[in-house]
Amino acid sequence: MTAPDIRLIAVDMDGTLLRPDGSIPDALWPLLERLHERGIAFAPASGRQLATLQAMFAKVDAELDYIAENGAYVVRGEVEVSSDAVDPVVVDAVITRVRDLVSAGTLRAGLVVCGKRSAYIEDSNPDFLAEVEKYYAKLEQTSDLLAVDDQVLKLAIFDFDGGEAHAAPAFADFRSSHQVVVSGAHWVDIMNTTVDKGVALRRLQDALGVTAAQTAAFGDYLNDLQLLQAADWSYAMADAHPDVVAVARYRAPSNADAGVVTAIEELLGLD
């Protein structure tokens, strides 16, 4: 069978590309070289900040595209494709709500204010810091998040007891004007309604002159749904959320088995 004319591959990170220990599969590096030789763009698509993604792929010689902050920030190499900042009034409201809920003992959580220049926290809980430092290469601790002067792309709440069961319902009223997205077992992201990985992928497709039929996408969790819907060649990982499986057209092996690499090689006839 003739391999499809794929020109762009967008890949979620946690639970999808990354192995369970958080590392990038060794087999990805030579694959990226082959994709570059074929003129196929590769875009990590993550809730992580841009600086973190760039650091993770620093050893790659070829220019990559990045969908960061769940799609709120899209960059080709060093050139911004799009960004979508949250209204400062909403930023302040989320900060205040988290403070109040934590103070009342209703929520065991910490907040990351995700700006263009850096991410910001005011909680010094060591367990919270250990989680945050996994995802934010540029991180500043401040005594007052309300005083942060940056364009805020996303507000990320880390809920120790589970984001879907606790933090998401606690911010349900924000859904009338903003997205409240469960992006992991413990993470809930608040963003503009115009932000998701699918919108970001379409903007990247426009910038590259690529169609959905020329795009492959891989994901495993709820914040990947729109990403998969923007690509004709959509893959759910073996352990994906049932809603993701329902949307995807194809399945990929587990991230523990470097499933993204395997599926790309099979799709392009590289194995």
RATA-V518875 format. One record per backbone hydrogen bond with DSSP energy under -1.0 kcal/mol. NH is the residue of the N-H (numbers start at 0). CO is the residue of the C=O. Records with the same first field share a line. If there is no record, write none. Layout:
BEGIN
NH: CO  CO
END
This chain:
BEGIN
5: 3
6: 213
7: 213
8: 40
9: 215
10: 42
11: 217
15: 12
16: 11
17: 12
18: 22
21: 18
27: 24
30: 26
31: 27
32: 28
33: 29
34: 30
35: 31
36: 32
37: 33
38: 35
39: 34
40: 6
42: 8
44: 10
45: 66
48: 134
52: 48
53: 49
54: 50
55: 51
56: 52
57: 54
59: 56
64: 41
65: 74
66: 43
67: 72
68: 47
69: 45
70: 67
71: 68
72: 67
73: 81
74: 65
75: 78
76: 63
78: 75
80: 73
81: 73
83: 71
85: 151
90: 86
91: 87
92: 88
93: 89
94: 90
95: 91
96: 92
97: 93
98: 94
99: 95
100: 96
101: 97
102: 98
103: 99
105: 100
106: 100
109: 157
111: 155
112: 119
113: 153
114: 117
115: 150
118: 137
119: 112
120: 139
128: 124
129: 125
130: 126
131: 127
132: 128
133: 130
134: 131
135: 131
139: 118
141: 120
146: 143
147: 144
152: 113
153: 113
154: 189
155: 111
156: 187
157: 109
158: 185
159: 107
161: 158
162: 184
165: 161
167: 162
169: 165
170: 166
171: 168
173: 170
174: 171
175: 172
176: 173
177: 173
178: 190
180: 188
182: 186
183: 186
187: 156
188: 180
189: 154
190: 178
194: 191
199: 195
200: 196
201: 197
202: 198
203: 199
204: 200
205: 201
206: 202
207: 203
208: 204
209: 204
214: 211
215: 7
216: 232
217: 9
218: 234
223: 220
224: 221
227: 223
228: 224
229: 225
230: 227
231: 211
232: 214
233: 231
234: 216
235: 249
236: 218
239: 236
240: 219
243: 240
244: 240
245: 241
247: 243
249: 233
251: 235
256: 253
257: 254
258: 253
261: 257
262: 258
263: 259
264: 260
265: 261
266: 262
267: 263
269: 264
END
